[in-house]
Amino acid sequence: MPMHVIYGGTFDPVHHGHLRLALEISDRLGVDYVSLVPCHIPPHRGQTGASSSQRLELLRLAVAGEPQLRIDDRELSREGASYTADTLRQLRAELGPDEPLVMVVGTDAFAGFDRWREWQQIPGLAHVVVVRRPGPALDPSSEPARLLAERGVESPEALHDSPCGCVLELDPPLLDVSATGIRERIGDGRSPRYLVPDSVWTEIRRQGLYGACPDGNF
Ligand code: ATP
């Protein structure tokens, strides 16, 4: 039985931290590909630096030629805010009741999981893979910690045995890159080269995104 894995984010812009993580997840979970799901209007964040179509274009350039990474742009075509529960419900309807569906989140995002809209519905729709990121550990008395204690599984194989409902913590190597750092660097006139694919940086400069100077050097 195949397994469907989604990895959501603002990708403003996509960078090597995202891309390496998605590839690691694909390898560790034993799936053919991971779908990157850019969100339209992140419910927990303010304005993005680039428009939806610009972020999507950068993602397309970033994954070109990499069969283990795909893009699912459904949240960009939906009106208004994108809620994960809506996306998972839609995917569940497409995949049918039996195919395992997995959503990937960082520990930072998972720590606020109980503030997501309809968060209690999510384990009934998908498995959750929590990727350990540097920063504070989960508060042991929080709802997300309770969810992990109740539903935690030890190995990726367990996710293949049921369609939803498990939480798996993974601790893959992470690159110390953030989109915030990249936007700041570009805004300051410094190069983000080697933090993002060259094709992404070329397009950022071509369109003058994040304050990049179109005819600046590499
Ligand atoms: P920003 O700096 O704008 O907050 P970001 O670089 O953290 O952005 P997002 O699009 O917000 O990127 O992140 C999407 C997902 O990717 C989140 O689950 C986040 O935890 C994860 N993520 C972000 N940066 C990295 C990284 N360097 N390595 C692994 N995961 C990352």
Residues whose N, C-alpha, C, O or C-beta is under 5 A from the ligand:
A	BS01	ATP	G8 G9 T10 F11 D12 G17 H18 L21 V104 V105 G106 A109 L174 L175 D176 V177 S178 A179 T180
